Amino acid sequence: MRQPSVIARRLAAASVGLVVAAGAAACGPKDNDAKGAGGDSTPHQGGTLTVLNSQPQQDFDPARLYTSGGGNVPSLVLRTLTTRNRENGAAGAKVVPDLATDTGRPSKDATVWTYTLKKGLKYEDGTPITSADIKYGIERSFAPELSGGAPYLRDWLVGAAHYQGPYKDKKGLDAIETPDSRTLVFHLNKPEGEFPYLATQTQFTPVPKAKDTGTKYEEHPVSSGPYKVVKNENDGETLVLERNTYWSAATDEERKAYPDRIDVRSGLDSSVINQRLSASQGADAAAVTTDTNLGPAELAKVTGDKALASRVGTGHFGYTNYLAFNPTVKPFDDVKVRQAISYALDRSSVVNAAGGSSLAEPATTFLPDQKSFGYTPYDLFPAGRNGAPEKAGELLKEAGHPGGLTITLTHSNSKDFETSPEIATAVQDALKKAGITVKLQGLEENDYKGKIHSVRTEPGFFLAHWGADWPSGGPFLAPIFDGRQIVKDGANFNTGLLNDKSVNSEIDSINKLTDLDAAAKRWGALDKKIGEQALVVPLFHPVYKRLYGKDVKNIVISDWTGVLDISQVAVK
């Protein structure tokens, strides 16, 4: 998915992400399924679900959204060719059909993908959804005035690199064929076995050309899902969704759509959200949040209250916080220095700085600890829980620094418990034990992002993090370690500036695979191979913990988003 603050924003909209963050109660059918107040825990249709959020749904145009799996609130209105499987845990990391009859039919070399739409699909006004509408929806996402969505289509589709959208180029994209009203054929520049994952992005939402109002379309996107927008005020701060009577559950196996109405209220302080969910009074008894986690202090209070603890949803999203090295900056050009820092790291203190073991899990691999990513356990520079300063000292001597060394760690001043001063200080304290003096350089968020994402200004040592655009090793490893994705005159995410032909070649080979389980194993092996170069030091994977109201039932939290899926929630 891209970098941290972007992830947080995407996840707020999509909970992709993004964007891109909820233990008292673990996720899974046993713990969370069909929970709620009252004697009858069976979910029923009806009622109003209230959503209390900090970030408004500013982008509700499918072209401008960056959401994995179709999003959370957006997914109630916008359907896509494929979507995420709406199940707990690992089963929820699978891609499944949505508007299409299957997840796509690839050519032998995975450069051509064909989809067939289900029969009986309709918009909120009763008109049929056609393949031409999906083609048009994709094409308008290329318009400069509707930028913000995922960049893959511009890279993957034949002839799309310089396309400017249908407002300027009415001819459209030849790479997308619509031989009839239910068929789409996509022609790609290179093999892409994970195209079904990409087809979950909101750019694959059908948009009727006659109803396209350009930049104003986000005020009332035409619904293809179970709900339609009836109110959108203050740039997405207040949203009201009501049933789309032309939506048919017979064409949609994923969305339960239990409530009659969804009332989204945003722009709230996170502490206020958690207080309201905790009190669970009035309408707040049937409320959830899609973007606000419990903090360390709040979690401590909740854990001591059994009633509240039973209303905490816990999930994991594919996301890694790490230390990044720029090997063109001394002394980080020496692999032994990078290894020494890896050995010296005290992950226990870092986890504590991130909020404790309930909110962060120590990481020794870059890939998250989930099967869909191809997670392969390894610890190439074993530091234990408290660091290995003696081993680090030995490596420093071999590197020509017998008396230790002094380095600078760049971090953000944002209070995010990820790249913030708390984490930087924990790293500073750990490295001191190995004879490494760390000077801290704290920057305001915009300055921090600008500095670390520019090849020209990237520091030698800094805090970073990354989240997946979908649950696979591809969008996790390629942006960070594929040398062909180094951007010299723009936002660069290959922090180690790695351009290894064998790594690049393996990425291409894995991308050809349409067997996603086989691909996952290869991603895991590649993660370990890259790890040997010590270009990053994995720190921790976050854990998401979120409260929900006492009358909320049918809690489903998948490993795709790591947060409560409101398409499954019931309030009666």
Summary of the structure (lengths in Angstrom):
residues: 572
radius of gyration: 23.5
end to end distance: 35.3
largest distance: 75.4
contacts: 2218
relative contact order: 0.18
helix: 31%
strand: 19%
